[in-house]
């Protein structure tokens, strides 16, 4: 099965003060079983395609329910060595 890397940004964005909409999105991805790397501009997670696809649905629902105005996603397949 393909492994992919998910990178997402949740807005509105406040430097060094992630709002509830950001925290909800990150929590949804982690609840789907994907560890996250929370950075200053975006959050990343890597996993099997099916798991990431399910996590994306959860993060969108959680982010918008908590007040997000925009969610930007970038998904790419991991390169095989």
Biotite code that builds the C-alpha atoms (Angstrom):
import biotite.structure as struc

atoms = struc.array([
    struc.Atom([0.000, 0.000, 0.000], chain_id="A", res_id=1, res_name="UNK", atom_name="CA", element="C"),
    struc.Atom([1.178, 3.549, -0.716], chain_id="A", res_id=2, res_name="UNK", atom_name="CA", element="C"),
    struc.Atom([2.507, 5.750, 2.036], chain_id="A", res_id=3, res_name="UNK", atom_name="CA", element="C"),
    struc.Atom([1.824, 9.452, 1.798], chain_id="A", res_id=4, res_name="UNK", atom_name="CA", element="C"),
    struc.Atom([2.835, 12.618, 3.597], chain_id="A", res_id=5, res_name="UNK", atom_name="CA", element="C"),
    struc.Atom([0.080, 15.041, 4.589], chain_id="A", res_id=6, res_name="UNK", atom_name="CA", element="C"),
    struc.Atom([0.832, 18.697, 5.240], chain_id="A", res_id=7, res_name="UNK", atom_name="CA", element="C"),
    struc.Atom([-1.965, 21.006, 6.356], chain_id="A", res_id=8, res_name="UNK", atom_name="CA", element="C"),
    struc.Atom([-2.521, 24.579, 7.453], chain_id="A", res_id=9, res_name="UNK", atom_name="CA", element="C"),
    struc.Atom([-5.630, 25.764, 9.288], chain_id="A", res_id=10, res_name="UNK", atom_name="CA", element="C"),
    struc.Atom([-6.665, 29.425, 9.210], chain_id="A", res_id=11, res_name="UNK", atom_name="CA", element="C"),
    struc.Atom([-7.091, 31.949, 10.639], chain_id="A", res_id=12, res_name="UNK", atom_name="CA", element="C"),
    struc.Atom([-3.439, 31.764, 11.587], chain_id="A", res_id=13, res_name="UNK", atom_name="CA", element="C"),
    struc.Atom([-1.962, 33.366, 14.697], chain_id="A", res_id=14, res_name="UNK", atom_name="CA", element="C"),
    struc.Atom([1.793, 32.991, 15.143], chain_id="A", res_id=15, res_name="UNK", atom_name="CA", element="C"),
    struc.Atom([2.700, 31.049, 18.302], chain_id="A", res_id=16, res_name="UNK", atom_name="CA", element="C"),
    struc.Atom([-0.951, 30.929, 19.404], chain_id="A", res_id=17, res_name="UNK", atom_name="CA", element="C"),
    struc.Atom([-2.827, 28.110, 17.661], chain_id="A", res_id=18, res_name="UNK", atom_name="CA", element="C"),
    struc.Atom([-6.547, 28.553, 18.144], chain_id="A", res_id=19, res_name="UNK", atom_name="CA", element="C"),
    struc.Atom([-9.110, 25.872, 18.920], chain_id="A", res_id=20, res_name="UNK", atom_name="CA", element="C"),
    struc.Atom([-9.672, 25.278, 15.190], chain_id="A", res_id=21, res_name="UNK", atom_name="CA", element="C"),
    struc.Atom([-5.987, 24.359, 14.772], chain_id="A", res_id=22, res_name="UNK", atom_name="CA", element="C"),
    struc.Atom([-5.863, 22.212, 17.898], chain_id="A", res_id=23, res_name="UNK", atom_name="CA", element="C"),
    struc.Atom([-9.037, 20.379, 16.829], chain_id="A", res_id=24, res_name="UNK", atom_name="CA", element="C"),
    struc.Atom([-7.591, 19.556, 13.411], chain_id="A", res_id=25, res_name="UNK", atom_name="CA", element="C"),
    struc.Atom([-4.348, 18.238, 14.899], chain_id="A", res_id=26, res_name="UNK", atom_name="CA", element="C"),
    struc.Atom([-6.262, 16.194, 17.474], chain_id="A", res_id=27, res_name="UNK", atom_name="CA", element="C"),
    struc.Atom([-8.415, 14.647, 14.728], chain_id="A", res_id=28, res_name="UNK", atom_name="CA", element="C"),
    struc.Atom([-5.348, 13.527, 12.789], chain_id="A", res_id=29, res_name="UNK", atom_name="CA", element="C"),
    struc.Atom([-3.779, 12.081, 15.927], chain_id="A", res_id=30, res_name="UNK", atom_name="CA", element="C"),
    struc.Atom([-7.060, 10.327, 16.804], chain_id="A", res_id=31, res_name="UNK", atom_name="CA", element="C"),
    struc.Atom([-6.861, 8.620, 13.406], chain_id="A", res_id=32, res_name="UNK", atom_name="CA", element="C"),
    struc.Atom([-3.587, 7.069, 14.560], chain_id="A", res_id=33, res_name="UNK", atom_name="CA", element="C"),
    struc.Atom([-1.125, 9.392, 12.848], chain_id="A", res_id=34, res_name="UNK", atom_name="CA", element="C"),
    struc.Atom([1.594, 11.123, 14.842], chain_id="A", res_id=35, res_name="UNK", atom_name="CA", element="C"),
    struc.Atom([1.930, 14.780, 13.891], chain_id="A", res_id=36, res_name="UNK", atom_name="CA", element="C"),
    struc.Atom([4.838, 17.176, 13.560], chain_id="A", res_id=37, res_name="UNK", atom_name="CA", element="C"),
    struc.Atom([3.442, 20.581, 14.507], chain_id="A", res_id=38, res_name="UNK", atom_name="CA", element="C"),
    struc.Atom([5.536, 23.307, 12.907], chain_id="A", res_id=39, res_name="UNK", atom_name="CA", element="C"),
    struc.Atom([5.428, 27.101, 12.860], chain_id="A", res_id=40, res_name="UNK", atom_name="CA", element="C"),
    struc.Atom([3.594, 27.248, 9.517], chain_id="A", res_id=41, res_name="UNK", atom_name="CA", element="C"),
    struc.Atom([1.989, 23.834, 9.033], chain_id="A", res_id=42, res_name="UNK", atom_name="CA", element="C"),
    struc.Atom([1.482, 20.395, 10.536], chain_id="A", res_id=43, res_name="UNK", atom_name="CA", element="C"),
    struc.Atom([2.710, 17.166, 8.934], chain_id="A", res_id=44, res_name="UNK", atom_name="CA", element="C"),
    struc.Atom([1.751, 13.521, 9.297], chain_id="A", res_id=45, res_name="UNK", atom_name="CA", element="C"),
    struc.Atom([2.805, 10.433, 7.367], chain_id="A", res_id=46, res_name="UNK", atom_name="CA", element="C"),
    struc.Atom([1.027, 7.112, 6.974], chain_id="A", res_id=47, res_name="UNK", atom_name="CA", element="C"),
    struc.Atom([-0.742, 4.662, 4.730], chain_id="A", res_id=48, res_name="UNK", atom_name="CA", element="C"),
    struc.Atom([-2.953, 6.273, 2.102], chain_id="A", res_id=49, res_name="UNK", atom_name="CA", element="C"),
    struc.Atom([-6.212, 4.867, 3.510], chain_id="A", res_id=50, res_name="UNK", atom_name="CA", element="C"),
    struc.Atom([-5.387, 6.081, 7.020], chain_id="A", res_id=51, res_name="UNK", atom_name="CA", element="C"),
    struc.Atom([-4.408, 9.546, 5.812], chain_id="A", res_id=52, res_name="UNK", atom_name="CA", element="C"),
    struc.Atom([-7.558, 9.804, 3.678], chain_id="A", res_id=53, res_name="UNK", atom_name="CA", element="C"),
    struc.Atom([-9.714, 9.032, 6.704], chain_id="A", res_id=54, res_name="UNK", atom_name="CA", element="C"),
    struc.Atom([-7.732, 11.477, 8.824], chain_id="A", res_id=55, res_name="UNK", atom_name="CA", element="C"),
    struc.Atom([-8.318, 14.246, 6.264], chain_id="A", res_id=56, res_name="UNK", atom_name="CA", element="C"),
    struc.Atom([-12.084, 13.846, 6.553], chain_id="A", res_id=57, res_name="UNK", atom_name="CA", element="C"),
    struc.Atom([-11.845, 14.062, 10.321], chain_id="A", res_id=58, res_name="UNK", atom_name="CA", element="C"),
    struc.Atom([-9.548, 17.060, 10.319], chain_id="A", res_id=59, res_name="UNK", atom_name="CA", element="C"),
    struc.Atom([-11.804, 18.994, 7.947], chain_id="A", res_id=60, res_name="UNK", atom_name="CA", element="C"),
    struc.Atom([-14.881, 18.312, 10.052], chain_id="A", res_id=61, res_name="UNK", atom_name="CA", element="C"),
    struc.Atom([-13.088, 19.188, 13.305], chain_id="A", res_id=62, res_name="UNK", atom_name="CA", element="C"),
    struc.Atom([-11.392, 22.324, 11.993], chain_id="A", res_id=63, res_name="UNK", atom_name="CA", element="C"),
    struc.Atom([-14.529, 23.868, 10.486], chain_id="A", res_id=64, res_name="UNK", atom_name="CA", element="C"),
    struc.Atom([-16.670, 22.911, 13.486], chain_id="A", res_id=65, res_name="UNK", atom_name="CA", element="C"),
    struc.Atom([-14.153, 24.746, 15.706], chain_id="A", res_id=66, res_name="UNK", atom_name="CA", element="C"),
    struc.Atom([-14.147, 27.938, 13.629], chain_id="A", res_id=67, res_name="UNK", atom_name="CA", element="C"),
    struc.Atom([-11.644, 27.521, 10.795], chain_id="A", res_id=68, res_name="UNK", atom_name="CA", element="C"),
    struc.Atom([-12.116, 29.786, 7.801], chain_id="A", res_id=69, res_name="UNK", atom_name="CA", element="C"),
    struc.Atom([-9.795, 27.834, 5.492], chain_id="A", res_id=70, res_name="UNK", atom_name="CA", element="C"),
    struc.Atom([-7.890, 24.547, 5.461], chain_id="A", res_id=71, res_name="UNK", atom_name="CA", element="C"),
    struc.Atom([-5.070, 24.017, 3.004], chain_id="A", res_id=72, res_name="UNK", atom_name="CA", element="C"),
    struc.Atom([-3.904, 20.464, 2.290], chain_id="A", res_id=73, res_name="UNK", atom_name="CA", element="C"),
    struc.Atom([-0.911, 19.059, 0.479], chain_id="A", res_id=74, res_name="UNK", atom_name="CA", element="C"),
    struc.Atom([-0.553, 15.291, 0.061], chain_id="A", res_id=75, res_name="UNK", atom_name="CA", element="C"),
    struc.Atom([2.283, 13.560, -1.716], chain_id="A", res_id=76, res_name="UNK", atom_name="CA", element="C"),
    struc.Atom([3.365, 9.974, -2.096], chain_id="A", res_id=77, res_name="UNK", atom_name="CA", element="C"),
    struc.Atom([6.575, 9.075, -0.309], chain_id="A", res_id=78, res_name="UNK", atom_name="CA", element="C"),
    struc.Atom([9.447, 8.230, -2.583], chain_id="A", res_id=79, res_name="UNK", atom_name="CA", element="C"),
    struc.Atom([10.671, 4.700, -2.398], chain_id="A", res_id=80, res_name="UNK", atom_name="CA", element="C"),
    struc.Atom([14.359, 4.197, -1.732], chain_id="A", res_id=81, res_name="UNK", atom_name="CA", element="C"),
])
